[in-house]
Amino acid sequence: QTLLTSRLRRMAARILTKFKALSRPRVMRNGAMGFSKITRLNTEHPNMSQTVVNEATGTVYLAGQVPNDYSLDAKGQTKEVLGKIDTLLEEVGTDKSKLLQAQVWLKTMDDFGAVNEVWQSWVDPDNKPVRAAVEANMAHPDILVEVMVVAAK
C-alpha cells in the first residue's frame, strides 16, 4: 500500500508539473506574451464563423466570401466579394494592405482574366499577398468566384 501511495503521489506531481507548464504564458512568434485568445465574429451561419482572429499572433482569417447577387458576371461578382472582404477586415481593425494570403476559386478558368482585372485594381500594389487561383465546383451553380484571405491585424 505504501508503494502504491508513493507511486500515485509521484504521478500526481508529474501531472501537476505538466499542467503548470501548459498554463504558463508563452512568447509568441511576434514577441507578444500571453495565451492564444481566439475571437470569432459573424457566427450566425450554422457551419462557420465569417471571421476568426488569433489575438496573440495578430492573424485574421476570413471564411470564403461569395457574392450575394449571383446574377452578376465574373467582374461584378468579384467586385462584390472584394467589397465584402474590405468590410470584414475593417470590422477587426485591419485592411487589404495587410493581406498575407489569398485563395481564389473560379467556376471556370475562362473568367481568370476578368477576375484578375478586378483584383489588380483592388489589391494594394505595394502589399500584394501570396495567392492561388483554381477552378472548382461551387456550392451553388451561379457562383462564379469565391475568395478567402488571411491578413495581419
N, C-alpha and C positions, 0 to 999 in steps of 0.2 A: 504494500500500500504506500509506503514512503517513497519507493522508487517511482510509482505511478504519479504521485503528487508532485515529485520533483520534476518529472518529465512534463507534466501539464503546466507547471509554473514556467519552465524554460520555453515551452511552445507559446504560451500566452505572452511572454516577454518579447519573443521574436515577432509575433503578430502585432503587438503594440508598437514596436520599433518601426516595422514596415508601414503601419498606419500613420505614424507621426511623420515619416519621410514623405508619404504621399500627400499629406495635408499641408506641407510647407509650401509657401510661395516659391515660385521658380523664376529664374531670369529668362525672359523670352528672347527670341532672336532679335527683336527690335530694341532690346535693352530694358524693356519695361519689366517691373517686378509685379507678380501677382498671379492670381488664379485665372484660368480662362473663363471669362464671362461671355456667354453667348446670348445675344439678343435676337429674337425672331419677330419680324414685323409682317403685317398684312397676312395673317394666318387664317383668313376666312375660308380659303379653299380646303376641301377635305383631305387633299393629298399632299399639300406642301405649304411652305411659307414662301412669300414672294421675295423676302429679303432676310438674310441671316448675317449678323455682324459678330465677328470674333473681336471683342473689345481689347483683349490682351495683345493681339497681333495687329490690330487695326485693319483687318481684312473684311471686305464687304462682298458677299456672294448674292447674286440675283438669280432667281429662277429664270428659265427660258421665257422670253416675252414674245407673245404673238399679237397680231393686230386685233382690234375689236371689230373693224369693218373688213370682212372677208371679200367684199365685192371690189376692193381696190386692186390695181395692178401691182406688180412686184415693187416698183418705186414707191407707190403710195403706201403699201403695207410696211415697207422698210422705214419710211419716214415716221409712220405711226409708232412702230416698235421702238425706234431710237428715241422718240419723244417720251415714251413710257419709261425707258431706261433713264433718261435725264431726270424725270420726276422722282423715280425710286432712289436714285443716287442722292438727289437733293434732300430727300427726307432724312437721310442719315448723315448729312453734312459733308458730302463729297461730290465729285463731278467727273465728267468724262476725261479730264486731263490726268486723272489718277487711275485710269484703267490699266490693269495688268494683263488680263487675258480676255479674249472674246471667242465664242464658238457660234458659228452661223450655220443654220440648217436651211437648205433650199429644197423646195419641192422638185425643181428641175434646175440643172446647171445652165439651162438656156437663159435663166434670169441672172446669172452671175454678174454680167456686165452692168445691168441695171441696178442691182443691189450695190455693187462696188461704187458706182457713180454717186449714189446717195450716201454711202458710207464715207467716201472720201471728202464729201462736202461737210460731213458731220464730225468726224473724228478730229481730235486735236493734232495738227500736223507735227507738233514738237514732242508729243507724248503718245505715240501710237502703241497699242498693246500687241502682244503676240496674238495671233488669230488663226483659226482654222475655219474653212468653209467646206461643207459636204452636201451632197444630195441625199435626201432622206424622205421616207414616207412620213406624212404629217398626221397629227391627231384628228384633223378634220380635212376633208378633201379640198377645201377652198383656201386653206392657209398656204401661202407661198413662201413665207420666211419666218424663222424663229431665231432669236438671238439671246444668248446667255453670256453674262460678263462677271468678272471678278475684278474688284477695284481696291485700292488702298483708301483708308479713311482720311 
